[in-house]
Amino acid sequence: MDGLLDPITTSGEFILARNLCSLFFVVLHFALVFWTYRDADRRGAMGWFWALAVLLFPVAGIIVYLVARPPEFLADARERDLEIRAKEVSLQRDLTTCPSCHKPVEKEFLLCPYCMKKLRKPCIECGNPLRLNWGVCPYCKTKQ
């Protein structure tokens, strides 16, 4: 029974196939280590540590990394933060706060809808909202 597989295991084709499979798994292993390093580094998760974990423990290391890795790339997080800041600036530009109750009001409001404080006055000619201290309308040049 011991020598039953000897003709197959000693043949040139089997040895070539075994060596090619071994080479494939070695290349796959180092490719996984490289991918893990790059992915962890782009996500800000200590790429060298995760690459070492995958190098030493191939199956367990990649599984643990895939479960524990950060959900997004650092560049995506920065872009999201920039978009949020830009939206906040845009909202601040479009909205002002009431000096009395400090709630957000639009620039065109004549009265605060929350506390009824007078915010602006309408132009006597064109009706555009004007600041209370303006003596002339900048839209139609009418003295107030």
C-alpha positions as CSV (number, residue, x, y, z in Angstrom):
1,M,0.0,0.0,0.0
2,D,2.9,2.3,0.6
3,G,4.2,2.2,-2.9
4,L,0.8,2.5,-4.6
5,L,1.1,6.3,-5.2
6,D,4.9,6.3,-5.9
7,P,4.6,6.3,-9.7
8,I,2.3,9.3,-9.5
9,T,4.2,11.3,-6.9
10,T,7.6,10.8,-8.6
11,S,6.4,11.7,-12.1
12,G,7.7,14.9,-13.6
13,E,4.2,16.3,-14.2
14,F,3.2,15.9,-10.6
15,I,6.4,17.5,-9.3
16,L,5.9,20.4,-11.7
17,A,2.3,20.9,-10.7
18,R,3.2,20.7,-7.0
19,N,6.0,23.3,-7.4
20,L,3.7,25.6,-9.4
21,C,1.0,25.3,-6.7
22,S,3.5,26.0,-4.0
23,L,4.8,29.1,-5.9
24,F,1.2,30.3,-6.4
25,F,0.4,30.1,-2.7
26,V,3.7,31.8,-1.7
27,V,3.0,34.6,-4.2
28,L,-0.7,34.8,-3.0
29,H,0.5,35.0,0.6
30,F,2.9,37.9,-0.1
31,A,0.3,39.6,-2.2
32,L,-2.1,39.4,0.8
33,V,0.5,40.9,3.0
34,F,1.2,43.7,0.6
35,W,-2.5,44.4,0.1
36,T,-3.1,44.4,3.9
37,Y,-0.3,46.8,4.4
38,R,-1.5,49.3,1.8
39,D,-5.2,49.0,2.8
40,A,-4.4,49.5,6.5
41,D,-2.1,52.3,5.8
42,R,-4.7,54.1,3.6
43,R,-7.2,53.6,6.4
44,G,-4.9,54.9,9.1
45,A,-4.7,51.5,11.0
46,M,-1.0,50.8,11.5
47,G,-0.2,49.1,8.2
48,W,3.0,47.5,9.4
49,F,1.3,45.8,12.3
50,W,-1.5,44.3,10.2
51,A,1.0,43.2,7.5
52,L,3.1,41.5,10.1
53,A,0.0,39.8,11.5
54,V,-1.0,38.5,8.1
55,L,2.6,37.4,7.4
56,L,2.9,35.4,10.6
57,F,-0.7,34.1,10.7
58,P,-2.0,34.1,7.1
59,V,-5.6,32.9,7.5
60,A,-6.4,34.2,11.0
61,G,-4.5,37.5,10.4
62,I,-6.5,38.4,7.2
63,I,-9.8,37.4,8.8
64,V,-9.2,39.5,11.9
65,Y,-8.0,42.4,9.8
66,L,-11.1,42.3,7.6
67,V,-13.3,42.3,10.7
68,A,-11.4,45.0,12.6
69,R,-10.3,47.4,9.8
70,P,-11.7,50.9,9.8
71,P,-14.8,51.4,7.7
72,E,-13.4,54.2,5.5
73,F,-10.2,55.6,4.1
74,L,-8.6,58.6,5.7
75,A,-9.0,60.6,2.4
76,D,-12.7,59.8,2.4
77,A,-13.0,60.9,6.0
78,R,-11.1,64.2,5.3
79,E,-13.3,64.8,2.3
80,R,-16.5,64.2,4.3
81,D,-15.2,66.6,7.0
82,L,-14.5,69.3,4.4
83,E,-17.9,68.9,2.9
84,I,-19.5,69.2,6.3
85,R,-17.5,72.3,7.0
86,A,-18.4,73.8,3.7
87,K,-22.1,73.1,4.2
88,E,-21.9,74.6,7.7
89,V,-20.3,77.8,6.3
90,S,-23.0,77.9,3.6
91,L,-25.7,77.6,6.1
92,Q,-24.1,80.3,8.3
93,R,-24.0,82.5,5.3
94,D,-27.6,82.0,4.4
95,L,-28.9,82.1,8.0
96,T,-28.3,84.7,10.7
97,T,-29.4,84.5,14.3
98,C,-31.9,86.6,16.1
99,P,-30.1,89.0,18.5
100,S,-32.8,88.5,21.1
101,C,-33.5,84.7,21.2
102,H,-30.4,83.5,19.2
103,K,-32.5,81.2,17.0
104,P,-31.7,80.9,13.3
105,V,-33.6,83.3,11.0
106,E,-33.2,84.1,7.3
107,K,-31.7,87.3,6.2
108,E,-34.9,88.5,4.5
109,F,-37.0,88.2,7.6
110,L,-38.4,91.4,8.9
111,L,-39.4,89.9,12.3
112,C,-38.1,87.0,14.2
113,P,-40.7,84.2,13.9
114,Y,-39.9,83.0,17.4
115,C,-39.8,86.1,19.6
116,M,-41.3,88.7,17.3
117,K,-38.3,91.0,17.6
118,K,-38.0,93.5,14.7
119,L,-35.0,92.5,12.7
120,R,-35.3,94.7,9.5
121,K,-37.6,97.3,8.1
122,P,-39.1,97.2,4.6
123,C,-38.1,99.9,2.1
124,I,-41.0,102.4,1.6
125,E,-40.5,102.3,-2.2
126,C,-39.5,98.7,-3.3
127,G,-40.2,96.7,-0.1
128,N,-36.8,95.0,0.1
129,P,-35.7,94.3,3.7
130,L,-33.3,96.9,5.1
131,R,-31.3,97.1,8.3
132,L,-32.8,99.2,10.9
133,N,-30.0,101.8,10.9
134,W,-29.9,102.3,7.1
135,G,-31.1,105.7,6.0
136,V,-31.2,104.9,2.3
137,C,-32.3,101.8,0.3
138,P,-29.3,100.3,-1.6
139,Y,-31.7,98.7,-4.1
140,C,-33.8,101.7,-5.3
141,K,-31.9,104.7,-3.7
142,T,-34.9,105.9,-1.8
143,K,-34.3,107.8,1.5
144,Q,-36.0,106.2,4.4
